[in-house]
Amino acid sequence: TIPEGIWQNELAKLLEENLGIDSAKVMELSKSKSFINSLGLDTDNLEGYLLPESYYFYSNSTAEEVLRRLKKEMDKFFDDPKIQKRMQELKMTKKQVLILASIIDAESNYVPEFKRISGVYHNRLKRGMLLQADPTVQYLIRERKNKKVYYKDLDIDSKFNTYKYAGLPPAPINNPGKDAILAALYPEKHNYLYFVANGLGQHNFSSNQFEHMENIARYRKWLKGQNQY
């Protein structure tokens, strides 16, 4: 079973632990132009194009076979005429949907709020606001032992830094699952522009800066109570 929103390096580790496939080989193939082209993709990295799901594999499966299968399952999901029609309605490409879905998947482990989070990002994109999504910054520091995002990290000059650059980042930041993809395609309609963790595994949403600051203060108070602040 491959968890939704898994980073490529974590996927490589998982395949090594469960199937004995060399993780370095998985990472090498993930960036191999010739292998990516053989899959019919026009991208620099396979991350984001492989569907997390439960699979059966032969114990002697190769890295190539496994990656092909994961990519094929993602294609099957997107080949659904309903999905194709919805992308046209939103004027979004498959790549854009996967990028947004990867951010949604990284923001929360609570599936019922995926569509609400998606609505926030759709609202921000429509208004030309910065997405200011912490997971895009975390993506940039994921090789670091401490993956906590600090204020100084928000200054990293990268197109993946949605605190600096408007619009979607250049590529998916993980391999999103079906729930996040559907959330990206079917956002909840609301006026929310902000959200922050509530300390209970979910988020508080707000439509203006003032409410957002109140929610942040509440979250910090909760953290203080946990002796983590």
N, C-alpha and C positions, 0 to 999 in steps of 0.2 A: 504494500500500500504506500503510495506516494502522497504525502500531505499537500494540501492546496497552498499556494503561495510560497513554494519551496525555492530557495536560491539554487542556482546551478551548482555551486560548489558543494552544497549540502546534498543535492541530488546525486552528485558523483560519489560522495561518501556513502550514501545509502545503498547505491548499486554495488559498491565495493564490499560493504558489510554483508549484504544479502545474497549477492550473486557471484561474488569474487571477481568482479570486473574492475580492472585497474582504473582508479579515479582520475589519474593523470591522463589516461587515454580518453575518458569521457570529456574532460575539460579541453583536451586538444581537438577532438572532433567537433566540439561545440563552437569552436572558432575557426575550424578549417573551411576555407572558402570553397574548395572542391566538394567536400562532403555536403555543405549547406546547399550548394548549387544542385547537387544530385538529388536533393529533397525538393527541388523546385522553389526554393526560398531565395528572396533577395534581401539578405540581412547580414550583419557582421557576427551575429551570435545566435545560437539556438535558444537561448534563455527566453522564455515567454511563449514559445511555440510548441511546447511539450505538455500534454495534458496530464495533470496529477489525477490518479485514479487507482483502483485496485486491479492488478494485472496478474496473470499467470505467465511465467516464463520457464523455458527449459533451463536446467542448471548449467548447461554449456553455452547459453546464449552469449553472443558477442556484444560489445559496446555499440557497434553499428546497428545490429538487429534491434536492440532495445530502444535506441534513440529513434530509429525509423518507425517503430511501433507507436511510441508516444506521440510522435509528430502526426502519424496517420490518424490516431484517435482525435487529435485536435482538429484536423481537417474534416473528419466525419461530423464533428459537432457543428462546425461552421458551414458545412454543406447543406444543412437543413434550410429549406426554402423560407421558413418563417424567420430564421436568423438573417438570411440574405436580405429579405424584404425590410426587416427592422434596421439593418445597417444603412440601407438606401434612404429610409425615412429620416434617420439621424444624420445622414451625409457623413458617415464615419467609415473609414477603411478597417480591415481586419486588424492591421497593426495598431491603429489608434484605439480600437476596442480592447485589445490585449494590454496595451500600455495602461489605460485607465483601470482595467480589471486588476492588473498587478498591484496598482496603488491601493485599490479598495481592499484587496486580499491582505495587504500588509498592514492596513490600518486597524483591522478588528478581527477577533476570533469569533465574534458573535454574528452568525449568518443573518438573523432577522433584521439587523440594522444595515446590511450591505447596501440595500437600495436607497436608504436615507443618506448614507455617506456619498453614494453615487450622485444623488440629487444635489448635494453641496458642490461637488466638483463640476457638474454640468452647469449649475448656476454661476459659478466663478468663471468658467470658460466663456459662457455667454457674455459676461460683463467685462471680459478682458482682464480679470483680476489674476494676480499670482496665485497658483494653487497652494503654495506654502504647505506642502505635504512632507512631514518628517521622514516617512519611509524612503523618499527619493534621496534624502541626505544620508540616511542610514546605509543606503545602497553604496554610497561613495566611501563609507568608512568600514565596510563589512569585513575587511581583512584585519581590522584593528581588534585587539583582544576585548577592550571595553567598547561595546557598540552603542553606548548611550550617546545621544546627540547633544552637543554643547552649543552655546551661542556662537562660539568661534567657528564651528562647523558650518553655520549658515552662510559664512562668507566664502566657502570653497567655490572657486570659479570653474563651474562645470555646467554644461547644458542640462545635466541631470538634477541640478540644484534648483528646485521649483520656488525657492525663496528669492532667487536672483533672476531667473528667466521665466517669462510668461509662457503659457500654453503647456502642452504635454511634453515630458522629457523625450529624448530621441528613440528610446527602446524600452521594452518591458523591464521591470526591476526584479522580477521573479517569474515563476511559472504559475499563472493563476488557474484556479479551478472553475468548474461550471457555474457555481453559485455567484462568484465574483464577475464572471463574464456576463451572465444574465442580468446582474445588477447594473453593470456598465451600460447594457443595452436598454434596460427598463428602469430608469431612475425614478425614485419617488418624486412626485411634484410637490414642492413646498418653497418657502422663501428663505430657508436656512443658508447661511454663508460660512458658518463657523461650527466647529465641534471640538470638544475636549473630553478626555477620559473622566469617568465619574468615580473611578476606584473600585467599581464592582464588575469590571469586565465589559462595561458598555460605555456609551458616550452621552454627554449632554449637548444639545444642539441649540444654536441661537441665530437670529437673523440680523443682529447688529453688534457692533464692537462693544458697546456698554454691557449687554447681556453676556457676551463672550468673556469679558474681563471678570464678571461676577462668577461665572462658571469656573474660570481658572482659579479664582480665589478660593472657591469651595473645594476644588480638587486639591489645592495646596494645603488647605486646612486638614483634609482627610489624610494626606500624606504625612503631615506633621503628627497626626494621631497614630500613625503606623511607625513613627520614629525613623522615617526614611527621608526626611527633608531637613 
